[in-house]
């Protein structure tokens, strides 16, 4: 594992992670070493956030709408590891 990556063994799934409160939460938890599963509807912005936070912690990002059942199922697969 690269030296700049922190990991405390905890994982958070954050919706709306590409802006606002979701982004602020993702940044705060990343700084504390949480693994992150991020989702947001804007794929381009989510990619940028993933790239930013991947320098700090382990990040999985999946663009989509949480009102879509198949998207929620895909997030559940990521959460289970």
N, C-alpha and C positions, 0 to 999 in steps of 0.2 A: 504494500500500500504506500503511495507517495507520502512523503513527510508532511505535506501541507493539508492532507485530508484528515479530519477529525471524525471519530465515530464513537458514540456512546451506546450503541446497540439498540437504540430506540428508532421507531419508524413512524412518520406522520404522513397521512394522506391529506393534501391540501387542495381544495377546489378554488377556482378563481385566482390561481397562483400567478397570473401574468400581470396583475396590476392591483393597486389599492391594498386593502387589508390582507388579502391572500398573499400578495407579494411580500409585504412587510413581515407577515408570519413566517413565510418560507425563509426569508433572509435571517430572521432572528433564530429560528430553529437550526438552520444550517450552521450558524456561528457557534451554536452549542453542541454541534456534532451529531444531530439527528440525521438519519437516513430519510430521504424525501421521496414521496410519490406525488407528483404534481399533475394537475389537470386544469385546463382552461379551454375556452372555445377558440381563441385566437392562436392558431398553430405557430405562426411566425414569432409572435411575442413570447409564447411559451418556450420555443426553442432558444431564444435569447436568454431567458431566465435560467433554463436548464444549463446552458453553457456557462453562465456566470456562477451559478451555485455549485456546479460540478468541480470547480477549482477548490471548493471548501469541504464538500461531503459527497456521499453517494446519492445520485439523483436519477429517478426514472420519471419520464414525462410522457403523458398521453393526451393529445388534444382531442377534445370532443365536448359533448353536452351531457351533463349528468342527468338530464331528464330522459335521455335515451337509455333504455334497458341494456342494450348490448355494450354500451360504453361503461355503464356501472359494472357489468359482469367482467369486462376486461380489467377495470381497476381492481376488482376483487382478486383476480388472478395475480396481478402484480403484488397486491398486499400480502397474499399468502406465500409469495416467494416462489 
